[in-house]
Structures are given as C-alpha cells and as structure tokens.
Amino acid sequence: MQFILIILRLIHIAAGAFWAGSALMIALVLLPGVRKAGPGGERALPMAAISQAMSLASLLTTLSGLLLYGWVSRFAWGWIASPLGIGFTIGSLAGLAAFLLGVLSTGPTARKLAALGGQVAAAGGPPKPEQAAELGRLQAKLATSSTWSTILATAALVFMAIARYL
C-alpha cells in the first residue's frame, strides 16, 4: 500500500507542477510575446502539442489527486476540518475547478478557434467579417478561461504546498 501511495504522490506532484508551470509559462511569457509579435505571431507556437501535454497533465493530476484525497482523508470530517485538511481541500477544489474549466471551456474553445483559423487559412485571404467577429469572440473567451484556469491551478499548487504549515 505504501508503494501505491508513493507512486500516486509522484504522479500528482510531477503532473501538477508541469500543468501549473506550463499554464504560468504560457500566461506570463509566451502570450505576451505573441501579442508583441502582432497578427500571425501565434503560428510560431505548437499549440496542439502544448494543449495535449497540458490536458494529459491535468487529467493525471486530477485523477491521482482524487485518489490521494480519498485515501488520506477517508472523507472523515475531523481530517477535512483540520488545518492540513482545509489546505488540501481548498487546493483540491481549486484544482478541480481548473480542470473542469479546461475540459468544459478552454479546450473546446481552443479547438473551435483552431478549426476556424484553418478555414480562414484555407480560403487564402483575410477573414470574412463574420469570421473575424467569431475569431475575436473565441479569442476573448479563450483568454478569459485560460486566465482563470491559470489562477486556479496556481492556487491549487500554492495550497497543496503550504497545507502542512497551516
């Protein structure tokens, strides 16, 4: 049993660090650089590969985290209400919210944006007015959901890191 706990913790910590770190790297380094590069700057980023890696990391983090939370807490109110339990519970809720936001908003919006961008590129000219409007709407939605996912994943990482010291 101890071996399984160690493996779950390794998966949870490594995947969670990758997920939160990638989100912060994109939000704080890559996207500002793309914005400075101007229109078309996003084409330099391998977004499909980044998205797949972050999706896998978020899934591994969430699944291993749920297993760890259930294993350690046994869903006993005494543990959950303890300072350690409160820290892990807040971190867990933030992580679950980030995961669900990614699954329900960020991922689907990114796929729609990529498909529409492909249509515009295939047409070989500037986007039609309705396409430009839809591109703008999707980009705004993606920016909002990505920002919130990054904030929530970072909050989860912080609360998990400090839970033992509360």
GUVO-13519 format. One record per residue (C-alpha): residue number from 1; residue in one letter; y, z, x. Coordinates in Angstrom, 2 decimals. Layout:
# GUVO-13519
@num: NUM; residuo: a; py: Y; pz: Z; px: X
...
This chain:
# GUVO-13519
@num: 1; residuo: m; py: 0.00; pz: 0.00; px: 0.00
@num: 2; residuo: q; py: 2.42; pz: 0.81; px: 2.84
@num: 3; residuo: f; py: 1.84; pz: -2.70; px: 4.27
@num: 4; residuo: i; py: 2.82; pz: -4.32; px: 0.95
@num: 5; residuo: l; py: 5.96; pz: -2.18; px: 0.78
@num: 6; residuo: i; py: 6.92; pz: -3.25; px: 4.31
@num: 7; residuo: i; py: 6.36; pz: -6.94; px: 3.51
@num: 8; residuo: l; py: 8.39; pz: -6.69; px: 0.28
@num: 9; residuo: r; py: 11.24; pz: -4.97; px: 2.13
@num: 10; residuo: l; py: 11.22; pz: -7.61; px: 4.88
@num: 11; residuo: i; py: 11.32; pz: -10.42; px: 2.33
@num: 12; residuo: h; py: 14.02; pz: -8.69; px: 0.30
@num: 13; residuo: i; py: 16.26; pz: -7.88; px: 3.26
@num: 14; residuo: a; py: 15.87; pz: -11.21; px: 5.09
@num: 15; residuo: a; py: 16.26; pz: -13.38; px: 1.99
@num: 16; residuo: g; py: 19.11; pz: -11.23; px: 0.66
@num: 17; residuo: a; py: 21.00; pz: -11.39; px: 3.95
@num: 18; residuo: f; py: 20.54; pz: -15.17; px: 4.03
@num: 19; residuo: w; py: 21.65; pz: -15.54; px: 0.39
@num: 20; residuo: a; py: 24.76; pz: -13.36; px: 0.65
@num: 21; residuo: g; py: 25.59; pz: -14.64; px: 4.12
@num: 22; residuo: s; py: 25.32; pz: -18.26; px: 3.01
@num: 23; residuo: a; py: 27.50; pz: -17.60; px: -0.03
@num: 24; residuo: l; py: 30.15; pz: -15.96; px: 2.15
@num: 25; residuo: m; py: 29.96; pz: -18.76; px: 4.74
@num: 26; residuo: i; py: 30.47; pz: -21.38; px: 2.05
@num: 27; residuo: a; py: 33.27; pz: -19.48; px: 0.30
@num: 28; residuo: l; py: 35.19; pz: -18.37; px: 3.39
@num: 29; residuo: v; py: 34.56; pz: -21.15; px: 5.93
@num: 30; residuo: l; py: 33.12; pz: -24.38; px: 4.55
@num: 31; residuo: l; py: 35.02; pz: -24.81; px: 1.28
@num: 32; residuo: p; py: 38.45; pz: -24.08; px: 2.79
@num: 33; residuo: g; py: 37.65; pz: -26.67; px: 5.47
@num: 34; residuo: v; py: 36.59; pz: -29.21; px: 2.87
@num: 35; residuo: r; py: 39.78; pz: -28.60; px: 0.90
@num: 36; residuo: k; py: 41.86; pz: -29.18; px: 4.04
@num: 37; residuo: a; py: 39.95; pz: -32.40; px: 4.76
@num: 38; residuo: g; py: 41.06; pz: -33.81; px: 1.42
@num: 39; residuo: p; py: 39.24; pz: -36.06; px: -1.03
@num: 40; residuo: g; py: 35.77; pz: -37.01; px: 0.12
@num: 41; residuo: g; py: 35.52; pz: -34.11; px: 2.56
@num: 42; residuo: e; py: 32.63; pz: -32.63; px: 0.57
@num: 43; residuo: r; py: 30.45; pz: -35.60; px: 1.50
@num: 44; residuo: a; py: 30.05; pz: -34.15; px: 5.01
@num: 45; residuo: l; py: 28.17; pz: -31.13; px: 3.62
@num: 46; residuo: p; py: 24.42; pz: -31.26; px: 2.96
@num: 47; residuo: m; py: 24.91; pz: -29.52; px: -0.39
@num: 48; residuo: a; py: 21.46; pz: -30.40; px: -1.74
@num: 49; residuo: a; py: 19.76; pz: -28.70; px: 1.22
@num: 50; residuo: i; py: 22.14; pz: -25.73; px: 1.09
@num: 51; residuo: s; py: 21.59; pz: -25.34; px: -2.65
@num: 52; residuo: q; py: 17.79; pz: -25.46; px: -2.31
@num: 53; residuo: a; py: 17.77; pz: -22.91; px: 0.51
@num: 54; residuo: m; py: 20.07; pz: -20.54; px: -1.38
@num: 55; residuo: s; py: 18.05; pz: -20.96; px: -4.59
@num: 56; residuo: l; py: 14.83; pz: -20.05; px: -2.77
@num: 57; residuo: a; py: 16.51; pz: -17.11; px: -1.03
@num: 58; residuo: s; py: 17.95; pz: -15.81; px: -4.31
@num: 59; residuo: l; py: 14.57; pz: -16.11; px: -6.03
@num: 60; residuo: l; py: 12.73; pz: -14.32; px: -3.21
@num: 61; residuo: t; py: 15.42; pz: -11.62; px: -3.07
@num: 62; residuo: t; py: 15.33; pz: -11.06; px: -6.82
@num: 63; residuo: l; py: 11.55; pz: -11.02; px: -7.21
@num: 64; residuo: s; py: 10.94; pz: -8.77; px: -4.22
@num: 65; residuo: g; py: 13.84; pz: -6.55; px: -5.29
@num: 66; residuo: l; py: 12.48; pz: -6.11; px: -8.80
@num: 67; residuo: l; py: 9.06; pz: -5.20; px: -7.39
@num: 68; residuo: l; py: 10.60; pz: -2.74; px: -4.92
@num: 69; residuo: y; py: 12.83; pz: -1.16; px: -7.55
@num: 70; residuo: g; py: 9.90; pz: -0.63; px: -9.90
@num: 71; residuo: w; py: 7.65; pz: 0.63; px: -7.11
@num: 72; residuo: v; py: 10.14; pz: 3.08; px: -5.64
@num: 73; residuo: s; py: 11.80; pz: 4.30; px: -8.84
@num: 74; residuo: r; py: 8.78; pz: 4.20; px: -11.14
@num: 75; residuo: f; py: 11.63; pz: 3.87; px: -13.67
@num: 76; residuo: a; py: 11.96; pz: 7.66; px: -13.64
@num: 77; residuo: w; py: 15.37; pz: 8.79; px: -14.89
@num: 78; residuo: g; py: 15.53; pz: 11.54; px: -12.26
@num: 79; residuo: w; py: 15.36; pz: 9.00; px: -9.44
@num: 80; residuo: i; py: 17.66; pz: 6.48; px: -11.15
@num: 81; residuo: a; py: 20.33; pz: 9.18; px: -11.74
@num: 82; residuo: s; py: 20.19; pz: 10.43; px: -8.14
@num: 83; residuo: p; py: 22.89; pz: 9.22; px: -5.70
@num: 84; residuo: l; py: 20.33; pz: 6.97; px: -3.98
@num: 85; residuo: g; py: 19.12; pz: 5.65; px: -7.32
@num: 86; residuo: i; py: 22.65; pz: 4.99; px: -8.54
@num: 87; residuo: g; py: 23.42; pz: 2.99; px: -5.38
@num: 88; residuo: f; py: 20.26; pz: 0.93; px: -5.69
@num: 89; residuo: t; py: 20.73; pz: 0.49; px: -9.44
@num: 90; residuo: i; py: 24.31; pz: -0.78; px: -9.08
@num: 91; residuo: g; py: 23.18; pz: -3.07; px: -6.25
@num: 92; residuo: s; py: 20.25; pz: -4.29; px: -8.34
@num: 93; residuo: l; py: 22.44; pz: -5.03; px: -11.35
@num: 94; residuo: a; py: 24.96; pz: -6.91; px: -9.21
@num: 95; residuo: g; py: 22.15; pz: -8.90; px: -7.58
@num: 96; residuo: l; py: 20.56; pz: -9.72; px: -10.94
@num: 97; residuo: a; py: 23.94; pz: -10.83; px: -12.30
@num: 98; residuo: a; py: 24.49; pz: -13.07; px: -9.26
@num: 99; residuo: f; py: 21.01; pz: -14.55; px: -9.64
@num: 100; residuo: l; py: 21.46; pz: -15.21; px: -13.35
@num: 101; residuo: l; py: 24.89; pz: -16.72; px: -12.81
@num: 102; residuo: g; py: 23.39; pz: -19.04; px: -10.21
@num: 103; residuo: v; py: 20.49; pz: -20.04; px: -12.43
@num: 104; residuo: l; py: 22.50; pz: -20.44; px: -15.64
@num: 105; residuo: s; py: 25.84; pz: -21.77; px: -14.36
@num: 106; residuo: t; py: 26.27; pz: -22.56; px: -10.67
@num: 107; residuo: g; py: 23.06; pz: -24.56; px: -10.22
@num: 108; residuo: p; py: 23.30; pz: -26.65; px: -13.41
@num: 109; residuo: t; py: 27.00; pz: -27.32; px: -12.82
@num: 110; residuo: a; py: 26.35; pz: -28.45; px: -9.24
@num: 111; residuo: r; py: 23.61; pz: -30.80; px: -10.45
@num: 112; residuo: k; py: 25.90; pz: -32.29; px: -13.13
@num: 113; residuo: l; py: 28.65; pz: -32.72; px: -10.57
@num: 114; residuo: a; py: 26.30; pz: -34.45; px: -8.14
@num: 115; residuo: a; py: 24.99; pz: -36.78; px: -10.86
@num: 116; residuo: l; py: 28.50; pz: -37.71; px: -11.98
@num: 117; residuo: g; py: 29.59; pz: -38.20; px: -8.39
@num: 118; residuo: g; py: 26.62; pz: -40.52; px: -7.91
@num: 119; residuo: q; py: 27.65; pz: -42.54; px: -10.96
@num: 120; residuo: v; py: 31.20; pz: -42.89; px: -9.65
@num: 121; residuo: a; py: 29.94; pz: -43.92; px: -6.21
@num: 122; residuo: a; py: 27.52; pz: -46.46; px: -7.71
@num: 123; residuo: a; py: 30.36; pz: -48.03; px: -9.71
@num: 124; residuo: g; py: 32.14; pz: -48.65; px: -6.42
@num: 125; residuo: g; py: 35.67; pz: -47.72; px: -7.34
@num: 126; residuo: p; py: 37.83; pz: -44.84; px: -8.36
@num: 127; residuo: p; py: 36.52; pz: -42.77; px: -11.24
@num: 128; residuo: k; py: 37.49; pz: -43.77; px: -14.74
@num: 129; residuo: p; py: 39.97; pz: -41.39; px: -16.38
@num: 130; residuo: e; py: 37.26; pz: -39.66; px: -18.43
@num: 131; residuo: q; py: 35.08; pz: -39.34; px: -15.31
@num: 132; residuo: a; py: 37.99; pz: -37.92; px: -13.32
@num: 133; residuo: a; py: 38.65; pz: -35.38; px: -16.07
@num: 134; residuo: e; py: 34.98; pz: -34.38; px: -16.19
@num: 135; residuo: l; py: 34.83; pz: -34.15; px: -12.37
@num: 136; residuo: g; py: 37.84; pz: -31.82; px: -12.42
@num: 137; residuo: r; py: 36.34; pz: -29.66; px: -15.18
@num: 138; residuo: l; py: 33.00; pz: -29.40; px: -13.38
@num: 139; residuo: q; py: 34.64; pz: -28.63; px: -10.04
@num: 140; residuo: a; py: 36.70; pz: -25.85; px: -11.62
@num: 141; residuo: k; py: 33.63; pz: -24.39; px: -13.34
@num: 142; residuo: l; py: 31.64; pz: -24.58; px: -10.11
@num: 143; residuo: a; py: 34.43; pz: -22.88; px: -8.16
@num: 144; residuo: t; py: 34.61; pz: -20.04; px: -10.68
@num: 145; residuo: s; py: 30.86; pz: -19.45; px: -10.92
@num: 146; residuo: s; py: 30.44; pz: -19.74; px: -7.14
@num: 147; residuo: t; py: 33.22; pz: -17.22; px: -6.56
@num: 148; residuo: w; py: 31.70; pz: -14.72; px: -8.97
@num: 149; residuo: s; py: 28.20; pz: -15.27; px: -7.56
@num: 150; residuo: t; py: 29.52; pz: -14.62; px: -4.07
@num: 151; residuo: i; py: 31.34; pz: -11.46; px: -5.16
@num: 152; residuo: l; py: 28.26; pz: -10.16; px: -6.99
@num: 153; residuo: a; py: 25.82; pz: -10.99; px: -4.16
@num: 154; residuo: t; py: 28.15; pz: -9.30; px: -1.67
@num: 155; residuo: a; py: 28.46; pz: -6.25; px: -3.91
@num: 156; residuo: a; py: 24.67; pz: -6.09; px: -4.15
@num: 157; residuo: l; py: 24.39; pz: -6.26; px: -0.37
@num: 158; residuo: v; py: 27.00; pz: -3.53; px: 0.09
@num: 159; residuo: f; py: 25.47; pz: -1.15; px: -2.46
@num: 160; residuo: m; py: 21.96; pz: -1.66; px: -1.06
@num: 161; residuo: a; py: 23.27; pz: -0.98; px: 2.45
@num: 162; residuo: i; py: 25.14; pz: 2.23; px: 1.56
@num: 163; residuo: a; py: 22.82; pz: 3.65; px: -1.13
@num: 164; residuo: r; py: 21.15; pz: 6.07; px: 1.28
@num: 165; residuo: y; py: 24.52; pz: 7.57; px: 2.19
@num: 166; residuo: l; py: 25.88; pz: 8.26; px: -1.30
